[in-house]
C-alpha cells in the first residue's frame, strides 16, 4: 500500500501514525475520519474540503474538536478556517493556501469582483473571511466556495446561474458544459479517498 504514496507522503504518514499512538482514542478517531474526508487535499491537489463536524462527534466537545483539527492540520501542513458554528455543527474548511490562491487568481475577475462583489487583492484568508461573513448574514453557504473546493470554474458559475452552459450531469456536484474534465477531476479526488481508506484498513 505504501508504494502508492510519494516518498514525502510516506514519511508524513509514518510520523502521523506515530503521533496517533500517543493521542486520546477519541481524538485519534477524529483524525482518522478527517484523513479520509480530506484525502483529496492531502493527495490529489484538491485546494480545499468543506467538513461538517457535529458538536459532539466522537464524544468530543467543540473546543477539543477544533484543537484536534488544528493538530491534524499541523501534521499535514494544511490550514483550516471555522466558517460557521451555528446550530449543532461546526462548518470547517481544510485547505492549502497556495492552492486556493491559485484558484482565486485564475477565476474570472469580472465575475469575482463585479458580479459577486469580492474585494480586489483577494487571497485565501480574505476569501474565507468574506465567505464566513456572507454565510452568517444569509444563513446558507455561498456557492462560490466551490472555487476553493476545486470544482471546475465552469461548474461553479453554471450552478450559480452566471454562465449560459447547460447542465450536463452530476458527479457529486452538478456539471455544466463539457462533462469530461469534471468527471476526471472527481475520479482523482475519489481515488485519493479510496487510497486513504485502504491505508487505514491495512494499518
N, C-alpha and C positions, 0 to 999 in steps of 0.2 A: 504493500500500500504506500509506503513512504516514497517509493521511486516516482510516484505520481506528482509529488511536490518538488518545487525547486529547492536548491541547496539552502538558500536563505530561509525559505518557509520551513524546511525540515529542522533547522536549528531553533527557530522560534517555536515550533511545535513542541520540541523536546523541553525547552525552557518553560513553556506554558504548562505542559503536563506535570512537570515537577512542582510548579507553584500550586497547582490544584491539589496535590497530595497534602499540602500544609493548610489548605483552606477549610473553612467551615463547610460541611457537606451540602448545606442548602445554597450557599454562595457558589460552591463548585458546580452544583446542578444548574444554577442560573448561567454561569459562564459557558457550560457545555451547550445549553439551549441557545445562547447568543451565538456561539461558534457556528452552529448550523444555520441560524437565521440570517447571519450577515456574511456567510461564506462567499457570496458574490463580491462583496467589498474586499475581503481578505485575499481571494484567489482569482477573481475574474475581472478585475479592473472596473467593477461597478462603483460609481462615485460615492453612493450613499445608500443606506437602507433604513426605512422607517420601521421602528419597532414599538409595539404597544405592549406595555407591561401592566398587568393587573396589580393593584397596590398591595396585594398580599401574595404575590406569586412566590411559590416555593416557601411560603410561611415567613417571608421577609417583609419588613415594613419599608415604606417608601425611601427613607433615608439610607437604609442598608442596600436597597435595590440600586440606588444611584451610586453609592460607594463601590458596589460590585461592578457596575457598568464602567466606572472610571478605572478600576483595576484591570478589567478586560481590555479596555482601550489602550491603556499604557502598555500592556503586554504585547499588543498587536500594532502599536504605533498608529492608532487611528484617533479621531476626535469624536466627541458627541455633544449634542445640544438637547436639552429638555425644551420641547416646543409647546407642550400643553400638559397641565396636570389637573384639569378639572374632571369631575366625575370619579369613576372608580379605577382609572388607569393613568399611567404616565406615557405620554407620546414622545418618543425619543428618536433622533436620527443619529446613526453612527456612520461616519463618513471619513473620507480622506480629503483634506482641504485643497490640496494641489489639484486633485481630480475635479472637484466641484468648481474650482476657479476656472479650470479649462473649459468646462461645460458652459459656465456663465459667459466667458469671453467669446464662445462660438455661437451663442444664442443671438437671434435677430435683435439688434439694438432698437429697431423701430417698435417691435412688439414689447420687448422688455421694458423700455423706458417711456415710450409714447403711449402704448396701449395699456400696459399693466402698471405704469407709473412707478417703477422701481428707480431709485436714485442712480445717477452716474457714478462711476468709480466703484461699482459693485464687486464685493468679494464674498466668500462663503460666510464669513461672520456677519456681515451686513445683511446678506440674503436671508439667513436663518433668523436674524433678529426681526426682519420685516415679515417673514413667514409666520413667526410666533405671534407678532402683533396683530396681523390680519386674522389669524386663527381665533385669537381671543375676541377680536372685535365682531366677527361674523359667526362664530360658533361652529365653523366647519373648516376642514383642511383646504388651503389654497391649492388649486390643481397644478399651479406652476411648480410645485415641489417636485413634479416629475422630472424637471431638469436635473435636479440633484440626485434623483433615483436612477438615472442612467437610461431613461426611456428615450427613444429617438425623438428628436425635436418635432418631426412631422406628426408624431402621435400625440405629443403634449399639446401642440397648437390645435390639432384636429379635435381632440377631446374637449378643448376649451371653446370650440366653435370659431377660432380665429382664422384657420385656413379653410380652403374650399375642398380639400382632399376628402373623398368619400370614405366611410368606414368600410374596411375590407376584411374584418375578422377580429378575433381576440387571441391572446396568448398569455393571459394573466393580466393584461391591460388591453384596451381597445386599440386596434391597429387602423391607421389611416393611410391611404395610398398604397404604395408597393409593400406587400407583407414580408418579403424575403429578409430584409435587414432586421426587422423586428423579431421574426422567428429565430433567426440565427443568434441574435443577442439574448433572447430568452433562453435558448438552449445552452448558451455559455454560462449563464447565471445558474441554471438548474444543474448543470454538470458540476459546478463548484459546490453546490449544496449537497449533491449526492456523494461527492468525494469526502466532504466533511463528515457526513453521516456515517459513511463506511469506515472512516478513520476512527471515530468514537466507538463504533461497534467492535472494531478489531483491537482497540487499546485495552 
